[in-house]
Amino acid sequence: MKRWNGWGRTDYSYHFAESSKTFVEKIVGAGQQVPDASLETVLKKVPRSRLPENPSCTTDAEIRLRHARGQSFPDWVAMRYGTVNLFPDAVALPTSQEEIEALLSLAKQGHFNLIPYGGGTSVVGHINIEDADTPTLSVDLGNYNQLIHLDAISNTATFGAGVRGPDMEDALKTHGFRFGHYPQSHEFSTLGGWIASRSVGTQCYYYGRIEQLFLGGRLHTPQGTLEMPPFSASAAGPDLRQFVLGSEGRMGILSQATVRISPLPEFEHFYGVFYPDWESGFAALREMVQARLDVSMLRLLDRFETETTLQLSGKEKLVSLADKGLRILGMGEERCMMLFAITGTAAGAHATLRQMQHIARKHHGFVEKSMIGKMWFDSRFTTPYLRNNLWESGFALDTLESVFPWSKVAAVKDEVEAALFNGLQDENERLIVFSHLSHMYTDGASLYVTYLFRRTADADQTLERWKKLKKAASEVIVRNHGTISHQHGVGIDHRPYLPIEKGALGMEGMRNFYSTFDPTGIMNPGKLYTDGKQ
Ligand SMILES: Cc1cc2nc3c(=O)[nH]c(=O)nc-3n(C[C@H](O)[C@H](O)[C@H](O)COP(=O)(O)OP(=O)(O)OC[C@H]3O[C@@H](n4cnc5c(N)ncnc54)[C@H](O)[C@@H]3O)c2cc1C
């Protein structure tokens, strides 16, 4: 079962070794363990529904609570401290397109808002209620999760938009295919959510970003149904699919989507590389990317993330062995880890590995073929569970991300990190801050920053700490002309920064476009931009 107030399933917990806790405490100080609000206490806050009874909807308090918030930092504070105060009035779990259309028509007539709900893994407040005065229906696509059609000749598949990552891969695997979109939230996030928030998977070099995978589908809007045929490519004017990608529920409800799929790969392996310092790793990384080497995943961790990853892996013996070996190779405190994967044919993989090794060695890198890559692969979807352990030990953690040209990314990284390091100086609080370059392009690299600080017994004070840090880092990002999000989307948390990126005319164009499909503003109000009602 899914946790109601944290990340993941209730039957799994990350092994958080005592040594890992000591590592964190040494840097930021001892954490204050504050008990969570109980489910019973929070359930008592769920008010009577303002919506009329409907056979397609439930008003069960626990289901409404579970659809109230996602996984952003403010969401965690609200759910863990029990300060959540807005709940959908009802939750619908439609099983057919007719049901979705009936709900849209009711919402139009009855003047209530609709929030499409995929897996609820948003980290920027995508599914939160912004308009408290109008009743809200959360439309959970969870039952709309079937493989509808597979074209094994064209390598495409059509799925219900509520299908979750693992179910999608299981369905394709039986036919010898893979989708290959692996965000770290894979376990719970859905196809519709990925499209609506422009998500990016870890192996996007081989499989493509979601915008390269999304071919077409059916979007139910308050003004009617938009059919998007699955053209491989089209020169017939602007591509409407681009407006659906990143629409964050404002344009309508995507009930099904056709996507590109790939045959199961003949070969796949994950590798680690250690470099003596950041500069060597960075130079190697850029050379690999600009040489367009055929890897499926590539990332470079800075020295603090390298150290923290090893310390928090929960594998003390292996890590101490690796440490000794690396020191013999001359890789000390400054060492940085690169991770890469090769996916495809065995013959192609062999050639790519040779090229990768050549560049890595040229920059004094040591390629490790058996342990580090496997460790990362095995824990790629379980690492997020560590946030639960940290929280329960008194530590708050969040991440932020953007993308910058190669010529700027290293300098901006330093600036963002400094803003975070110094962000709580007035309270004498120290932070752990580290980064990796997570997705690369020939012209630039996406910067992914993680920061950890101590929370307090008070929800507002903890939230204030986060707000200070988030604002300081976001201002550095936009001042340096970075996008406010490379992969997490806009939602509420990034909304103040979107006009800086799009400009006033761009924002007006976006509003006008979406209002053609939703003239009365009932679709997920407040996301991307504010509405008159808020
Ligand atoms: C631990 C963790 C790791 C993460 N890792 C990554 C990562 O590696 N890469 C990445 O890109 N993101 C990542 N995310 C962010 C998040 O998982 C993505 O934004 C994801 O795409 C959200 O999908 P979802 O199905 O959970 O959507 P939800 O959170 O339910 O909704 C997100 C938005 O999409 C809209 N929406 C959902 N379904 C539909 C639909 N059928 N029709 C219309 N609109 C819809 C919602 O209204 C909302 O605006 C991570 C989040 C967590 C918590």
Ligand as a Chemical Component Dictionary entry (heavy atoms), coordinates in Angstrom:
data_LIG
# 
_chem_comp.id                   LIG 
_chem_comp.type                 NON-POLYMER 
_chem_comp.pdbx_formal_charge   0 
_chem_comp.three_letter_code    LIG 
# 
loop_
_chem_comp_atom.comp_id 
_chem_comp_atom.atom_id 
_chem_comp_atom.alt_atom_id 
_chem_comp_atom.type_symbol 
_chem_comp_atom.charge 
_chem_comp_atom.model_Cartn_x 
_chem_comp_atom.model_Cartn_y 
_chem_comp_atom.model_Cartn_z 
_chem_comp_atom.pdbx_ordinal 
LIG C1  C1  C 0 10.935 10.611 -5.662  1  
LIG C2  C2  C 0 10.625 11.355 -6.914  2  
LIG C3  C3  C 0 11.460 11.240 -7.999  3  
LIG C4  C4  C 0 11.178 11.945 -9.175  4  
LIG N1  N1  N 0 11.999 11.786 -10.249 5  
LIG C5  C5  C 0 11.720 12.427 -11.406 6  
LIG C6  C6  C 0 12.555 12.249 -12.547 7  
LIG O1  O1  O 0 13.528 11.503 -12.522 8  
LIG N2  N2  N 0 12.219 12.915 -13.683 9  
LIG C7  C7  C 0 11.120 13.717 -13.741 10 
LIG O2  O2  O 0 10.860 14.271 -14.793 11 
LIG N3  N3  N 0 10.326 13.905 -12.676 12 
LIG C8  C8  C 0 10.583 13.278 -11.514 13 
LIG N4  N4  N 0 9.768  13.452 -10.427 14 
LIG C9  C9  C 0 8.601  14.341 -10.534 15 
LIG C10 C10 C 0 7.284  13.614 -10.943 16 
LIG O3  O3  O 0 7.393  12.239 -10.736 17 
LIG C11 C11 C 0 6.946  13.887 -12.388 18 
LIG O4  O4  O 0 6.585  15.245 -12.511 19 
LIG C12 C12 C 0 5.847  13.011 -12.978 20 
LIG O5  O5  O 0 5.763  13.272 -14.354 21 
LIG C13 C13 C 0 4.470  13.216 -12.364 22 
LIG O6  O6  O 0 3.634  12.163 -12.811 23 
LIG P1  P1  P 0 2.318  11.720 -12.009 24 
LIG O7  O7  O 0 1.660  10.661 -12.803 25 
LIG O8  O8  O 0 2.644  11.410 -10.624 26 
LIG O9  O9  O 0 1.466  13.043 -12.118 27 
LIG P2  P2  P 0 0.716  13.868 -10.978 28 
LIG O10 O10 O 0 1.682  14.274 -9.937  29 
LIG O11 O11 O 0 -0.487 13.160 -10.545 30 
LIG O12 O12 O 0 0.283  15.153 -11.823 31 
LIG C14 C14 C 0 1.239  16.005 -12.384 32 
LIG C15 C15 C 0 0.522  16.999 -13.314 33 
LIG O13 O13 O 0 0.043  16.311 -14.460 34 
LIG C16 C16 C 0 -1.375 16.463 -14.590 35 
LIG N5  N5  N 0 -1.900 15.181 -15.073 36 
LIG C17 C17 C 0 -1.662 13.954 -14.570 37 
LIG N6  N6  N 0 -2.306 13.026 -15.311 38 
LIG C18 C18 C 0 -2.957 13.691 -16.297 39 
LIG C19 C19 C 0 -3.808 13.306 -17.362 40 
LIG N7  N7  N 0 -4.101 12.022 -17.606 41 
LIG N8  N8  N 0 -4.332 14.255 -18.174 42 
LIG C20 C20 C 0 -4.025 15.569 -17.987 43 
LIG N9  N9  N 0 -3.226 15.993 -16.985 44 
LIG C21 C21 C 0 -2.694 15.058 -16.152 45 
LIG C22 C22 C 0 -1.872 16.822 -13.211 46 
LIG O14 O14 O 0 -3.082 17.562 -13.243 47 
LIG C23 C23 C 0 -0.718 17.650 -12.684 48 
LIG O15 O15 O 0 -0.814 18.972 -13.143 49 
LIG C24 C24 C 0 10.042 12.781 -9.238  50 
LIG C25 C25 C 0 9.187  12.863 -8.128  51 
LIG C26 C26 C 0 9.480  12.173 -6.979  52 
LIG C27 C27 C 0 8.550  12.282 -5.817  53 
# 
loop_
_chem_comp_bond.comp_id 
_chem_comp_bond.atom_id_1 
_chem_comp_bond.atom_id_2 
_chem_comp_bond.value_order 
_chem_comp_bond.pdbx_ordinal 
LIG C1  C2  SING 1  
LIG C2  C3  SING 2  
LIG C2  C26 DOUB 3  
LIG C3  C4  DOUB 4  
LIG C4  N1  SING 5  
LIG C4  C24 SING 6  
LIG N1  C5  DOUB 7  
LIG C5  C6  SING 8  
LIG C5  C8  SING 9  
LIG C6  O1  DOUB 10 
LIG C6  N2  SING 11 
LIG N2  C7  SING 12 
LIG C7  O2  DOUB 13 
LIG C7  N3  SING 14 
LIG N3  C8  DOUB 15 
LIG C8  N4  SING 16 
LIG N4  C9  SING 17 
LIG N4  C24 SING 18 
LIG C9  C10 SING 19 
LIG C10 O3  SING 20 
LIG C10 C11 SING 21 
LIG C11 O4  SING 22 
LIG C11 C12 SING 23 
LIG C12 O5  SING 24 
LIG C12 C13 SING 25 
LIG C13 O6  SING 26 
LIG O6  P1  SING 27 
LIG P1  O7  DOUB 28 
LIG P1  O8  SING 29 
LIG P1  O9  SING 30 
LIG O9  P2  SING 31 
LIG P2  O10 DOUB 32 
LIG P2  O11 SING 33 
LIG P2  O12 SING 34 
LIG O12 C14 SING 35 
LIG C14 C15 SING 36 
LIG C15 O13 SING 37 
LIG C15 C23 SING 38 
LIG O13 C16 SING 39 
LIG C16 N5  SING 40 
LIG C16 C22 SING 41 
LIG N5  C17 SING 42 
LIG N5  C21 SING 43 
LIG C17 N6  DOUB 44 
LIG N6  C18 SING 45 
LIG C18 C19 SING 46 
LIG C18 C21 DOUB 47 
LIG C19 N7  SING 48 
LIG C19 N8  DOUB 49 
LIG N8  C20 SING 50 
LIG C20 N9  DOUB 51 
LIG N9  C21 SING 52 
LIG C22 O14 SING 53 
LIG C22 C23 SING 54 
LIG C23 O15 SING 55 
LIG C24 C25 DOUB 56 
LIG C25 C26 SING 57 
LIG C26 C27 SING 58 
# 
